[in-house]
Amino acid sequence: MAGLSVSMEINGRAVGPMEVPEYTSMLDFLQEYLNLTGTKLGCGIGVCRACEVIVEGDDGELRTLRTCINNVGRFNGKKITTVEGHAQRNADGDIESLSPVQEAFLRHFSFQCGWCTPGFVNAATVLIEQLKKSPVAKDEVEATIDGALGKHICRCTGYVRYFHAVRDVIESTPGLLKEGD
């Protein structure tokens, strides 16, 4: 089988160059080669979005990409954040603090089995970063959250709690709502 050499930055650390089989999915690369098992395989066809990670584009903009349907080569040379990369860690690797999205998800108990949570955390984090640049009107918050998270599938039907947690972050973080709202 043909090989592919990949290098990227994942959760702030340089990875590679590494030789992997040409048809390795990014999900398999994360789990099997890097032991980053937080990204989950849900449906395997890119519908549920449990496998989404954050990718920084060449323009510095963040977006999510599904890892179950994308080859590792698509991520070559990119900066990626997985669910493991959100918390602040000390020099020993121990978690010191969670991200605002993770904290809100805990406060709102926004998960049941937790399988879909990594995709929701990543999508919500990208939304919050987008709102820092382009705040939303208070009366558009629900539609904005639905636009960011509405395609994610939670088999335990935890949607309401995910949405409430993200709304909480948006409403409690200065600068995410338009002035006067």
C-alpha positions in Angstrom: 0.0 0.0 0.0 1.3 3.4 -0.9 2.4 5.7 1.9 1.8 9.4 2.7 4.0 11.6 4.7 2.1 14.1 6.9 3.1 16.9 9.3 0.7 19.2 11.2 0.2 20.9 14.5 -2.3 19.3 16.8 -3.3 20.9 20.1 -0.2 23.2 19.9 2.3 20.4 19.3 4.2 19.6 16.1 3.3 16.1 14.7 5.4 14.5 12.0 6.6 14.0 9.5 5.0 10.6 9.8 4.5 8.0 7.2 1.0 6.6 7.1 -1.0 4.4 4.6 -2.3 6.7 1.8 -6.0 6.1 2.6 -5.9 6.7 6.4 -8.8 8.8 7.6 -8.0 11.7 10.0 -10.1 10.0 12.7 -7.9 6.8 12.4 -4.8 8.9 12.4 -5.8 10.7 15.6 -6.8 7.6 17.4 -4.4 4.9 16.1 -1.2 6.9 15.6 -1.5 9.7 18.2 -3.7 8.0 20.9 -6.0 11.0 20.8 -9.3 9.2 21.4 -11.5 12.1 22.3 -12.7 12.5 18.7 -15.5 9.9 18.2 -16.7 7.8 15.4 -20.5 8.2 15.4 -22.0 7.4 12.0 -18.9 6.9 9.8 -20.4 8.8 6.9 -20.0 12.4 8.1 -23.6 13.0 9.1 -23.6 13.1 12.9 -20.6 15.4 13.3 -19.3 13.7 16.5 -15.9 13.5 14.8 -15.4 17.2 14.1 -12.2 18.9 14.9 -11.2 22.5 14.6 -8.9 23.5 11.7 -7.3 26.9 11.3 -7.4 28.0 7.7 -4.6 29.8 5.9 -6.5 33.0 6.6 -6.4 32.3 10.4 -10.2 31.6 10.4 -11.3 28.6 12.4 -13.7 26.0 11.0 -14.7 22.5 11.8 -14.0 19.5 9.6 -15.3 16.0 10.0 -12.5 13.4 10.4 -14.4 10.2 9.6 -14.8 11.2 5.9 -11.6 13.1 5.3 -8.2 11.7 4.6 -5.3 12.7 6.8 -3.7 14.3 3.8 -6.3 17.0 3.8 -5.0 18.1 7.2 -1.3 18.0 6.2 0.4 21.3 7.1 -2.7 22.6 9.1 -3.2 23.6 12.7 -5.8 21.4 14.4 -7.5 21.4 17.7 -9.2 18.3 19.0 -11.4 18.1 22.1 -8.3 17.3 24.1 -6.8 20.6 23.2 -9.3 23.0 24.8 -8.4 22.8 28.5 -5.4 24.7 29.9 -2.7 22.3 31.2 0.3 22.8 33.3 3.9 21.7 32.5 3.2 18.2 33.7 0.1 17.9 31.4 -2.4 18.1 34.2 -5.6 20.1 33.5 -5.6 23.4 35.3 -8.8 24.9 33.8 -11.4 24.0 31.2 -12.4 26.3 28.3 -15.5 28.5 28.8 -17.5 26.1 26.5 -16.4 23.0 28.5 -17.3 24.8 31.8 -20.8 25.7 30.5 -21.4 22.2 29.2 -20.6 20.9 32.7 -22.8 23.6 34.4 -25.7 22.7 32.2 -25.0 18.9 32.2 -25.0 19.1 28.4 -24.3 15.5 27.8 -25.6 12.1 28.6 -23.5 9.4 27.1 -21.0 12.0 25.9 -20.3 10.4 22.5 -21.3 13.5 20.5 -19.9 16.0 23.0 -16.5 16.5 21.2 -18.2 17.6 18.0 -20.5 20.0 20.0 -17.5 21.4 22.0 -15.5 22.1 18.8 -18.5 23.6 16.9 -19.4 25.8 19.8 -15.8 26.9 20.2 -15.6 28.0 16.6 -18.9 29.8 17.0 -17.6 31.8 20.0 -14.5 32.7 18.1 -16.6 33.9 15.2 -18.8 36.0 17.5 -15.7 37.7 18.9 -15.1 39.2 15.4 -18.8 39.6 14.5 -21.1 39.9 17.5 -24.7 38.8 17.2 -27.9 40.7 18.2 -29.6 39.3 21.3 -32.7 38.4 19.3 -30.6 36.4 16.9 -28.8 34.2 19.4 -31.0 31.2 19.1 -30.9 31.2 15.3 -27.1 31.7 15.4 -26.7 28.7 17.8 -29.0 26.6 15.6 -26.9 27.5 12.5 -23.7 26.3 14.3 -25.0 23.3 16.1 -28.2 22.3 14.3 -26.7 19.7 12.1 -25.1 17.8 15.0 -26.8 14.6 16.0 -27.2 13.6 19.7 -28.7 10.2 20.0 -29.5 10.8 23.7 -31.5 14.0 22.7 -29.4 16.4 24.8 -29.8 19.2 22.3 -31.6 21.6 24.6 -28.9 21.5 27.2 -26.1 22.0 24.6 -28.0 25.0 23.2 -28.6 26.4 26.7 -24.9 26.1 27.6 -23.8 27.9 24.4 -26.4 30.6 24.9 -25.1 31.0 28.4 -21.5 31.5 27.1 -22.6 34.0 24.5 -24.7 36.0 26.9 -22.1 36.0 29.7 -19.0 36.8 27.6 -18.5 40.5 27.0 -18.3 41.4 23.3 -20.2 38.5 21.8 -23.5 40.4 21.7 -24.0 43.6 19.7 -23.8 46.8 21.7 -27.2 47.9 23.1 -28.5 44.3 23.2 
